[in-house]
Every structure is written in C-alpha cells, then in structure tokens.
C-alpha cells in the first residue's frame, strides 16, 4: 500500500496559538488529500478536501478561515489550526487516494493528536 | 438517511470464533467497498477491498458484497485478541468521485 506520513504525531499548544500539521505522500503523488478529525470514541469526520494547486473544499460547518489548508505540491498538504481553542483538541488525520488505484482506496497518515490547553 | 450504516457494537467473540461485521449503504450506484481496521489511538488501516458481488478472501478475512441488498460484510475467522479494534466500512459513491463515505464503525472485542 501507499505510504502517507504526518508530522507532528502529537502537539500541545496554548489557547490562541496556531498549529501546523504536515501530511506527506512518500511513495506516490497525491493530487488529492483529505483531512479528517476524530473526537474520542467517535467516527471520522471529513473536514476538507485539498487538491494540488487549487483551493480546498470544506465540508459544511467547518470554518475555512480557522482551518487553513495548503496543498502546494504533489507530495505535501498542510493543515493549520489558527487561534486554537480547547474544543479543537482532537485527532487529525490526513488520507489520500492512490492515484491510479482501483476504486479510490484511501491510505491514511498516522494522525496528529492535538491538545489545546 | 446515512450513507453508510454499521452496528456500533460492541461485538464480543471468543478467541478462535468467527466475527461477523455488517454494513449497509444507501447509494445503489456505489462501486467500491472497503473495510478499515482502527486500533485505539491509531489511524485507520485498509484491510479489505471488494468491487463485485460475492466473496473476496485474504487470509483470515473475507469480505462479502451483495449489491442487490446493498450490504457488505466482513468475516474474521479464527479471531485473535489482536483483532480487537474498531472496524470501519467505507463506500465510494458516484456522488463523490474520489471520496469515501465511512460508517461509524463497529467495535470488536476478541476475548481470550
């Protein structure tokens, strides 16, 4: 399967600060990257879809000015949580469909656990 | 109506038994179906893919698809304690070209 990495794996920040999460495809070109958020004991929630070289598409209810997504290259997408608050504490996961893969199976990064104090 | 529905469980089976996980989907035009395993605190891992009616086997895992009834299932034979995890059903529908709709997951516990 394809390999997707994320950095950092966990981060603790103070309320009001911004945090950047990086997602990289290591052995394939990711033209599309999905960003998910998962609260404890809940299912994945799609936040946004980023496409290389274009603006991200946000799901209903997700503030695009708070969750900034940049997909500047075929191997890197970033999510910046701006002015983080404790309610933003969650597990953030990126995933990408393998270009040319059958059926659009998605490969997930290992996730980033964000704690806002 | 949710796109993809799963019984949240928890489902408990004894070690060595067969675990059966079920999933139904609403979009009759769906074409690709996946099962992901997610251990607590980790991200989902793809374990099975199925695209046509019938069974798809990989080791102890068998995915079953019935498009007429709009359900997909996952059987885990000879269940092991290491299989204890949440299993997510995911479906690719025509409305989202390369997006997957995920169920809420079924939590499986294999009792030693």
Contacts between the chains, C-beta under 8 A, distances in Angstrom:
chain1	res1	chain2	res2	distance
A	1	B	46	6.3
A	32	B	98	5.9
A	34	B	99	7.0
A	42	B	104	7.8
A	43	B	88	7.4
A	43	B	102	6.2
A	43	B	103	7.2
A	43	B	104	4.1
A	43	B	105	5.6
A	44	B	44	7.3
A	44	B	88	7.2
A	44	B	102	5.1
A	46	B	99	7.4
A	49	B	99	6.8
A	91	B	41	7.8
A	93	B	43	4.9
A	93	B	44	7.7
A	95	B	44	7.9
A	97	B	98	4.9
A	102	B	32	7.6
A	102	B	49	7.4
A	102	B	51	7.0
A	103	B	31	6.9
A	103	B	32	3.2
A	103	B	34	7.6
A	103	B	49	6.1
A	103	B	51	5.6
A	103	B	92	6.0
A	104	B	32	6.1
A	104	B	92	5.0
A	104	B	97	7.9
A	104	B	98	4.6
A	104	B	99	7.7
A	104	B	100	6.8
A	105	B	32	7.3
A	105	B	34	5.8
A	105	B	46	5.8
A	105	B	49	5.6
A	106	B	34	7.9
A	106	B	46	7.4
A	106	B	90	7.5
A	106	B	100	5.7
A	107	B	46	6.7
A	108	B	36	7.9
A	108	B	43	4.3
A	108	B	44	5.1
A	108	B	45	7.2
A	108	B	46	8.0
A	109	B	43	6.3
A	110	B	42	7.2
A	110	B	43	5.4
A	111	B	42	7.0
A	111	B	43	4.2
A	113	B	41	7.8
